[in-house]
């Protein structure tokens, strides 16, 4: 760590003689730590709210609306799911065509023959991971468990 009062912003430099699995893992962790946004403007009953991303369990499409779900409420979001994928940090991951989840909020992952169910911390809400995304979710959770 180097303290430089002339720096405007923190800077991280990763130097290595070659790319190894360890170097790549550190790099991915550093990228995953940076959220592009910290709060998201959402709506409910014609009132705008500003939610911390950490409060959001998941996003899902309901008809043509995108909804952000917290432990007890749901709010309308003025983004499409593909736009959210671009602006959310590595803590969020698409798990179905119509769903993006907050990996930090996962309490359990239950797999059955036909699907995979995700439950969240201190919430009755649950979502289903499509078979197409299941392996990527497991891999991401395993990586987070090892490095964190």
C-alpha positions in Angstrom: 0.0 0.0 0.0 1.3 3.4 -1.0 -0.2 6.6 0.3 0.1 9.5 -2.1 -1.6 12.8 -1.2 -1.3 14.0 -4.8 -3.6 11.1 -6.1 -7.2 12.2 -6.9 -8.6 8.6 -6.8 -7.4 5.3 -5.4 -5.5 3.2 -7.9 -4.8 -0.5 -7.9 -2.0 -2.0 -10.0 -1.6 -5.7 -10.2 1.9 -6.7 -11.5 2.9 -10.3 -12.3 5.5 -11.9 -14.5 2.7 -14.0 -16.2 -1.0 -14.7 -15.9 -1.6 -17.6 -13.6 -4.8 -18.9 -12.1 -4.0 -17.0 -8.9 -3.3 -13.7 -10.7 -6.5 -14.2 -12.7 -8.5 -14.9 -9.5 -7.2 -11.8 -7.8 -8.0 -9.7 -10.9 -11.6 -11.1 -11.1 -12.1 -10.4 -7.4 -11.0 -6.8 -7.8 -13.4 -6.4 -10.7 -16.2 -8.0 -8.8 -15.8 -5.6 -5.8 -16.5 -2.5 -7.9 -20.2 -1.8 -8.2 -21.0 0.6 -11.0 -23.8 2.2 -8.9 -24.6 2.1 -5.2 -28.3 3.1 -5.3 -31.1 2.7 -7.7 -34.1 4.9 -8.2 -37.4 2.9 -8.0 -41.1 3.7 -7.9 -44.1 2.6 -5.9 -47.5 4.4 -5.9 -46.1 7.4 -7.7 -43.4 7.9 -5.1 -39.7 7.6 -6.0 -37.4 5.7 -3.6 -33.7 5.4 -3.6 -32.7 1.8 -2.6 -29.2 0.6 -1.8 -28.3 -2.3 -4.1 -27.6 -4.3 -1.0 -31.3 -4.1 -0.1 -32.4 -5.6 -3.4 -33.0 -9.4 -3.4 -33.7 -9.7 -7.1 -35.1 -8.1 -10.2 -37.8 -9.8 -12.4 -40.0 -8.9 -15.3 -43.7 -8.8 -14.6 -45.6 -8.4 -17.9 -43.5 -5.6 -19.5 -42.5 -4.0 -16.1 -39.2 -4.7 -14.4 -39.7 -5.0 -10.6 -37.0 -4.8 -7.9 -37.8 -7.0 -4.9 -36.7 -6.3 -1.3 -37.5 -8.5 1.7 -41.0 -7.2 2.0 -41.8 -5.0 -1.0 -41.6 -4.7 -4.8 -40.9 -1.6 -6.7 -41.0 -0.6 -10.4 -37.7 0.0 -12.1 -37.2 2.2 -15.1 -34.6 -0.1 -16.8 -34.8 -3.2 -18.9 -33.1 -6.4 -17.5 -30.3 -6.2 -20.0 -29.6 -2.6 -19.0 -29.5 -3.6 -15.3 -27.0 -6.3 -16.2 -24.7 -3.6 -17.6 -24.9 -1.2 -14.6 -25.1 -3.6 -11.7 -21.9 -5.0 -10.2 -20.6 -8.5 -10.0 -22.9 -9.2 -7.0 -25.8 -9.6 -9.4 -26.3 -12.3 -11.9 -29.0 -13.3 -14.4 -30.5 -16.7 -13.4 -33.4 -16.9 -15.9 -34.7 -15.0 -18.9 -36.8 -12.9 -16.6 -34.7 -12.8 -13.4 -31.5 -11.2 -12.0 -30.5 -12.1 -8.4 -28.3 -10.5 -5.7 -25.7 -13.2 -4.9 -25.1 -11.6 -1.5 -28.6 -12.2 -0.5 -28.9 -15.9 -1.3 -29.8 -18.1 1.7 -30.3 -21.4 0.1 -30.1 -23.2 -3.3 -32.3 -26.3 -3.7 -32.0 -28.4 -6.8 -34.7 -30.8 -7.9 -35.1 -32.8 -11.1 -37.0 -30.1 -12.9 -35.6 -26.8 -11.5 -33.5 -25.0 -8.9 -35.1 -22.8 -6.2 -33.3 -19.9 -4.5 -34.4 -18.5 -1.1 -33.2 -15.3 0.4 -32.1 -14.1 3.8 -35.0 -13.2 6.1 -37.6 -13.3 3.3 -40.4 -15.5 2.2 -39.6 -14.6 -1.4 -38.0 -17.2 -3.7 -37.0 -17.4 -7.4 -36.2 -20.2 -9.7 -32.9 -20.7 -11.6 -33.4 -22.0 -15.1 -31.5 -25.1 -16.1 -29.5 -23.0 -18.6 -28.0 -20.8 -15.8 -27.7 -23.4 -13.0 -24.1 -24.4 -13.6 -22.9 -20.7 -13.9 -24.7 -19.9 -10.6 -23.0 -22.8 -8.8 -19.6 -21.8 -10.2 -20.0 -18.2 -9.2 -21.1 -19.2 -5.6 -18.2 -21.6 -5.3 -15.7 -18.9 -6.4 -17.1 -16.4 -4.0 -16.9 -18.9 -1.1 -13.3 -19.7 -1.8 -12.0 -16.1 -2.2 -14.1 -14.2 0.3 
